[in-house]
Amino acid sequence: MASMTLEDLSSQLKKIDFCMLSTNAGSGRISARPMSNNGDVEYDGDSWFFSYEDSSKITEIEGIDTVSLTFTAPPSLLGKPGIFIAVEGLASLVRDKAAFQEHWVLPDLERWFPEGVNTPGIVLIKVSASSIRYWDGEENGEVVLPGSAS
C-alpha cells in the first residue's frame, strides 16, 4: 500500500542534489541531461532549475512543454535501497529577476552562472508536477497532485 505524501517526498528530495531532466527533442527522440535542484526543495510539486536561454533544452521546452524528472538517492548506510522518484509534469520558462532571487538558494550555482542572477542569458525552468511515482525498495506508489489529470 502506497503511503508516502508530498511532504515525505520533499524530505527525500532534500538529500538529492541532481536529477535527470528529460525533454522531447523532436522526431520521437527524448533528450536527458543532469540538472541541479539547487537545494530548492521545500517541495510543493514545483521544481526549479537555472539554465542558459540558448541551450537546446530551452528550445525543446518551448516546442513541447511536457517533461520528466528522475531523482535517485544512494542506498543508506544500513543497506536499505535508495529511493527512486519519477516526476511527470509541464515545464514553463521564467525570465523574472525577482523569481531568480527567490530561487537562488545555493552559492554553488555561481560555478555555472558566474554573475549570479545577473548572468546574461539566464532563465529559470519551472517544472509543475502532475504525478510523482516513487520506489524505495520496500514500497512504491504514486502521488497525484491536486488539480492534475492522471
Secondary structure, 3 states (H helix, E strand, C coil): CCCCCHHHHHHHHCCCCEEEEEEEEECCEEEEEEEECCCCCCCCCEEEEEEECCCHHHHHHHHCCEEEEEEECCCCCCCCCCCEEEEEEEEEEECCHHHHHHHCCCHHHHHCCCCHHHCCCEEEEEEEEEEEEEECCCCEEEEECCCCCC
